[in-house]
Amino acid sequence: MATFEIVENHQNWETFIDKLECPSPFATNAFLRLIDECYEGETFTLSVVSSGNIFMGAALRKVGKQVRPAPPMTYMPLVYTQMNYRKLLESEIALAQYLKKNFSVIHYITATNFFQDIRGFQRENFGAQVLYTAINELADFNIMKVDQKQRNIIYKAQKEQITVEQTDDMEPLWDVYLSTFNRKSIEVPYPKTFFMALPKLGKMIRIYTAKKDDRLLSFAAILLQGKGAYYYVSGNTSEGLSLGASPLLMYSILEQLRSEGYHYFDWCAINLPRLANFKLSFGGKAVPYFPLYFEPKWLRMIKGR
């Protein structure tokens, strides 16, 4: 049996992340710094180390003795190098035991769509949900991968001469973002301070807009890491919705990512039916991921788990 050490905020964390075949922008130091600027608590990383090498890790946020996600942390991800099933199991057990020892409640950490084997956490009495995201393999992406109904909307938008371009001017985008949620009578998930700070992520983020005659119709912010891209925040005006700006925008983004050699596009959750229909209409497939949580016995009794 391998001997694993758990190291908080390992000095080689970023190097470990950069070399992963299945990375996550939500685990990078740049993203975690942004969380710390805009939210209470403190982000940190835990590395599972053996013989000086990191095999697995988690990017998390602590508030007192609890591990809690901040709203923009779509995944509080577990990341790992390729290893055999026995070493994977032992790494998970070591990490789970450390978390149980040092925190009273783990609200959730997420085994992303690349992380399917969670037996080690289950052995340590972690609970698990089953949620879904949509993944587009980009190598063979083209307009014919898009559902017919969505294709027709894209063709219509193209005839309207809607243009797609990149920006880092967040102020007009915030107004669109706010109005998107106001129309649905839903509170915006991210505060303005965080939204406006997104360009600080530099090359990790691209912010695209769709316009007609210089009128902003739609926008989408995409996170980039390794060969993957991740759908993050978006918004639409009422005019944009009627003209089909958002489908054209997302099709244009996927086409550009494909042409640049990105391997996959993660839509970051399809757990709401209306959003799932839109995201899956671009030809991706539904893939499960597993939020893991740990609660003391008294809390499980209150919740009836």
N, C-alpha and C positions, 0 to 999 in steps of 0.2 A: 504494500500500500504506500502511495506517495505521501510525503509530508508537505502540507500546504500551510503557508503563512498568509494572513490577511493584513494588507498594508493600506492604510488610509492615505489618499492623495500621493500615491507613488510618483516619484520624480520622472519616471519613464512612461507615465500614462499616455501622453500625447503620441509618443513614438509607437507605443503598442496600438493605439487607435489607428494611426496612419497606415500601419502594415496589414490591418485586417482585411480579409477577403469580403467580409460582410460587416462593414462599419456602420456607424450611426452618427449623424450630425448632432444628435441630442446628447451624445457622450463627450463631445469635444470641450476643451477648456474654454474656448471662445463663447460657446453657447452657455456654458455654466456661469461664466462671468456676467453675462447679460442677465441671467436669472437673478444673480446676487444683487445687481444694481437696482432691480425693479421690484423685488419681493422680499418679504421677511424671511428669517431663517438663513440657512447656509447650505450651499451645494457642496458636495464632496464626492470623491470616488473611492471605491474599494477594489483593490486588486488581489486576486488569488495568485500567490507566488510560490514557486518551487524551484530550487536550485538557481535562484536569481532571476528567473523568467516569469513573466506574467502570462497566465493561461486563460484567465477569465476575469471579468470585472463588472462593476455596476456604477452608473452615474446617478446619484441620488440627491435628495434635499432633506435636511433635518430641521425640525422645529422642536426645540426642547429634546425630549426623549422619543419623539415620533419621527418616522420617515413619511413625508408627505410630498405629493407632486405639486408643483406650481402649475397653474392652468395651461401655460404654453408648452409644458413638457409632454408632448403627445405620447412619446414613449419615455419612461424612465428605464433606460435599456440595460439589459444584460448583454454583454458582448464577450466573445470567446474566440480563441484560435482553434483550428482543427485538432481534435484529439480523439483517442479511442473512447468507447462508451464507459469503460471503467474509470478512467481519469476524469471524464466529464462528470460522472456521478459523484466522485469523491470531491471534486471542486465545488459542485453545488452544495454538498453537505457542509463543507467547511465554511462557505459563505453564509449559508442559512443559519448555522450555529452561531456565527459571529453576530449576525443581525439580531437574533433572538436574545443573545447575551447583553447587547449594548443598547437596544431600543425596546420600548414597551409595546409599541404598535407599529407595524409596517403596513401603511395604507395601501400601497401597491408598488411593486416593481414589475417591469414588463419583460417577459421573454418575447422578443419581437418575432416577426414572421420567419426569421432565420433560425430561431432558437425553439426547437420543437420538443426536445426531451427535457422534461421538468421533474423527473422521478426523484432526484436528490432533494428538492424542496418539498415534495409531497411526503417523503420519508421523515422530514423534520416538521411535519404537521402544518405546512403552509397550505392555505386554500388557493384555489385557482379558478378564474373565470375563463370562458372561451369567447373571444371577440374576433372580429374579422377586419382585415384590410383588403384593398384591391391592389394587385401588382400587374403592371404592364411590362412584358419583355419587349425591349425597344429595338432589338436587332432587326426584326421583320415588321415593325410598325408602319402602317400606311393608312390612307383614308378608308380603304376597304375593310379594315379591322373595326371601324366604327359602325355602330348600329345604323341601319338605314334611316330611321327617323332623325337621329342626330346628324347624320351626313347631310340630309336635306336642310337642316337648320344652318349648318356650316356653309353650304353652298349659297344659301340666302344671304348670310352675313358677308360672304365674299363679294356678292353683287352690290352690297351697300358700301363697298370700298372702305371697310373698317380696317384700320392699320394696327399692327402689333409692334410695340417697341419696349425697351427697357428704361427704367428710371430709378432714381434714388430720392426723389422728392416725395416725402411721405405725407405732407400736410393735406394735399387734395385727396389722397387715398384714404386718409382717416375719415374724412367726411362721407365718402362712399361706403366705407366699412361700417360706420355708425348707422347710416341710413339703411343698410342691408338688414341689420338686426332690428332696427326700429320698426321696419315694415312687418316683421314677424312678431313684434312685441316680446323680443328676447333680449336679455342683457348681453352686452358684448363680452366674450370670454377673456379678452386680453385688455389690460388698461392702456390708456394712451401713452404713458411713459414707456412701456415695453414696445408697443407698436412703432413709435417714432424712433426707437433705438435700433430697430432691426438692421439698418444699413451698417451698423458697427460690426456685423458679422463678416463684412468684406466679401472675399471671393466665395464664401460659403453660401451666400444668398444671391438670388436674382429676383428682381421685382419687375414683372411685365405688366403693361397696360394695353387695353384695346380702346381705340379712339375713332371717332368719326368727325371730320372737320374740326379737329382739336377739342372736341367734347369728350371728356373721360366717360367711358361706358362701363368698364370692367377692369379689374386688376387681379393678379395672383402672385404670391411670393413663394418661391421654390427654394428649398435647401439642398445643397450639394455636398456629397461626401464620397470620396473614392469614385467608383463607377455607378453610384446610385444617386437618384434625385427624389425629393420628398415634397409632396404637396403640403403647404403650411397654412397660409391665410389668403383669403380672397374676398371680393365684394363686387356688387353690381348695382348700377342705377336702374331705375324702372325702364328707361329707354334702352339700356343695354340688354335687359331681359327680353324686351319685345323684338329687338333686332338680332338676337342670337349671338351677342358678343362673347359671352363666356365660353360656349362650345368652340367657337372659332379660336379664342385665345388659348384654350387648353390644347386643342389640336395643333396649333402653331408651336406651342412650347414642346410638346412631345416630339414633333417632327425635328425641331432644332436639337433637342437632346439626342435623338437617334443619330442625326448627322454628325454630332460631335463625339460619338462613340460611347455614350452612356449605356449601361447594360439594362437597367430597370428603373421603373418609376413607381414609387410607393405612394398611394393616395392617402395614406395615414387615416385609416378607419372608415368602415362602411356600415356602422352600426345603427344609423338612422335611415329608414327605408328611402326617404326622398333623396338624400345625398347618395345612398348606395346606387340607386337607379342611374343617377347622373354619372357617377364615377365608373360604374361597370359598363356603361354604354360605349366607352372608348376601347373595349376589347380586352380589358384586363380580366384576371381571374381572382376569385375570392380565396383568401389565404388566412388561416387562423393565427392568432397570437394569444398569449396567455398572461394576463395580469395576475401576479402572485401577491398574496397578502398574508399577514400573520397577526392574530389578535389574541390577547389573553383570554382565559376561559370565561371570566366574568363578562367580558364584552361580547363573546360569542353567545352567551346565554341571553343577554339583552336583545341581540339581533336575531335570536332564534336559529343560529347556524348549527 
